[in-house]
Amino acid sequence: MSQAYEKASIAIDPATVPQRRLYTGSTMPAVGLGTFGSDHVTPAQVAEAVRGAAEVGYRHFDCASVYGNEAEVGEALQSVLRSGVKREEIWVTSKLWNDKHAEGNVIASCRKSLADLRLKYLDLYLVHWPFPNFHPSGCDVTSRSPDARPYIHESYMKTWRKMEELVDLGLVRNIGTSNMTIPKLKLVLRDARIKPAVNEMELHPHFQQPELFQFVVDNDIQPIGYCPIGSPGRPERDRTPEDTTPTDDPVIVKIAQRHGVHPAVVCIKWAVQRGQTPIPFSIHNYRANLAGVTEDPLSDEEMQAIKGLDRNCRLIKGQVFLWKDGQSWEDLWDVHGEITPA
């Protein structure tokens, strides 16, 4: 049996994958393939994962300029389109990186991503972080940019106006936020002409963010969850001794054994059934992740058991975005309910 036939024989019908309807009317597949390969996966391997994932039924791909692989992903997407998949059948997200927040850089950065991805438009474009704080690739957790500064709403809205212009130009179908908090989102919702269609945020069984999750849902913003299985491949600088791993949780492991799947698949099932859109990255297990959301759902009792596992364990803390020495990473996340000042 040929490799191509084997892949085709295990393909999942994309029509069976749950969908999210955004307030704009766009429909987004409720599970996607992330393309952040961290430091241990090459751009070529990410591109091959995109091709393989598309062959088994994925139609949602989450990209970003800072991942350094959009050109390779673009080549993979072209091969997907040449295979007969129509452009309107796939959902492609990219993100504006921190050093491109200036009004003169937003549209140019989006056009660069479009050129690299070899697309005429993006289905979704996000402001990757609410801070215009740059850090070099591969830096350690103590790195601080001398030009870093806190969230300044007036500055963010200048960036957001250019994001809105991308929609007006037809380069982007939907715009959204990422790594935001309730206090910041309240201001954006107050002042935006085109409000965010999604908020991308860390979400997994050990970090469920119930208040933020409910806030975005109540405001008709779709939650997209990164690190849905706990990001085992995250950079070393993002690791701290108190971190926990949801796929090692005894409750998750027991549920996985009951369903005959890997614990990671249970995390994906839980995410989709809860109402968020997970974007796991894998170069090997992407079919199992997709199959997990199209068959054998978790029971109400299992969903309740996972709900009780929340440990408020944030894995991507963002220390490199801090704007002065002596700060805690918690200052990035407005844990006291108000935006941390300079």
DAPE-V156244 format. One record per residue. RES is the residue in one small letter. OMEGA is omega in whole degrees, -180 to 180 (* if undefined). Layout:
res | omega
RES | OMEGA
RES | OMEGA
//
This chain:
res | omega
m | -179
s | 178
q | 180
a | -179
y | 179
e | 180
k | -180
a | -176
s | -180
i | -179
a | 178
i | -180
d | 179
p | -180
a | 179
t | -180
v | 178
p | -178
q | 173
r | 177
r | 180
l | -179
y | 179
t | -175
g | 178
s | 179
t | -174
m | 176
p | -172
a | 169
v | -179
g | 175
l | 173
g | -178
t | 174
f | -177
g | -177
s | -174
d | -172
h | -180
v | -177
t | 174
p | 179
a | 178
q | 177
v | 180
a | 179
e | 176
a | 177
v | 178
r | -178
g | 180
a | 178
a | 180
e | -179
v | 171
g | 177
y | 175
r | -178
h | -177
f | -176
d | -174
c | 175
a | -179
s | -176
v | 179
y | 176
g | -178
n | -176
e | 178
a | 179
e | 176
v | 178
g | 177
e | 178
a | 179
l | 176
q | 178
s | 176
v | -180
l | 178
r | -179
s | 179
g | 176
v | -179
k | -179
r | -178
e | 179
e | 180
i | -180
w | -178
v | 177
t | 167
s | -172
k | 176
l | -178
w | -170
n | -177
d | 180
k | -179
h | -178
a | -175
e | -179
g | -176
n | -171
v | -177
i | 179
a | 180
s | 177
c | 179
r | 177
k | 177
s | 178
l | 179
a | 180
d | -180
l | 177
r | -180
l | 177
k | 179
y | 173
l | 176
d | -178
l | 177
y | -175
l | 164
v | -166
h | 177
w | -179
p | -179
f | 178
p | -171
n | -175
f | 171
h | -178
p | 178
s | 176
g | -179
c | 178
d | -171
v | -180
t | -177
s | 177
r | 177
s | 178
p | -180
d | -177
a | 178
r | -178
p | 174
y | 176
i | -170
h | -179
e | 178
s | 180
y | -178
m | 173
k | 175
t | -177
w | 178
r | 177
k | 173
m | 177
e | 179
e | 177
l | 176
v | 179
d | -179
l | -179
g | 179
l | -176
v | 179
r | -178
n | 176
i | -178
g | -178
t | 179
s | 178
n | 180
m | 177
t | -180
i | 180
p | 179
k | -179
l | 178
k | 180
l | 180
v | 179
l | 179
r | -168
d | -175
a | 169
r | 173
i | -174
k | 180
p | 176
a | 179
v | 165
n | 178
e | -171
m | 177
e | 180
l | 174
h | -174
p | 178
h | 178
f | -170
q | 178
q | -173
p | -178
e | 179
l | 178
f | -178
q | 179
f | -178
v | 178
v | -179
d | 180
n | 175
d | 174
i | -179
q | 176
p | 172
i | -174
g | 172
y | -173
c | -173
p | 176
i | 178
g | 173
s | 179
p | -179
g | -177
r | -179
p | -178
e | -177
r | -179
d | -177
r | 175
t | -175
p | -177
e | 180
d | 174
t | -175
t | -177
p | -179
t | 175
d | -177
d | -178
p | 179
v | 178
i | -179
v | -180
k | 178
i | 179
a | 179
q | 179
r | -178
h | 180
g | -179
v | 175
h | 178
p | 178
a | -180
v | 177
v | 178
c | 179
i | 177
k | -179
w | -177
a | -177
v | -179
q | 177
r | 178
g | 176
q | -180
t | 180
p | 179
i | -179
p | 171
f | 175
s | 174
i | -178
h | -166
n | -174
y | 179
r | 180
a | 178
n | 180
l | 179
a | -178
g | -179
v | 180
t | -177
e | 171
d | -178
p | 174
l | 178
s | 176
d | 180
e | 178
e | 177
m | 179
q | 179
a | 180
i | 177
k | -179
g | -177
l | -175
d | 179
r | -177
n | -176
c | 177
r | -178
l | 178
i | -172
k | 173
g | -175
q | -176
v | 179
f | 179
l | -171
w | 172
k | -180
d | 176
g | 179
q | 171
s | 177
w | 179
e | 178
d | 178
l | -167
w | 173
d | -173
v | 179
h | 175
g | 177
e | -176
i | -180
t | -178
p | 177
a | *
//
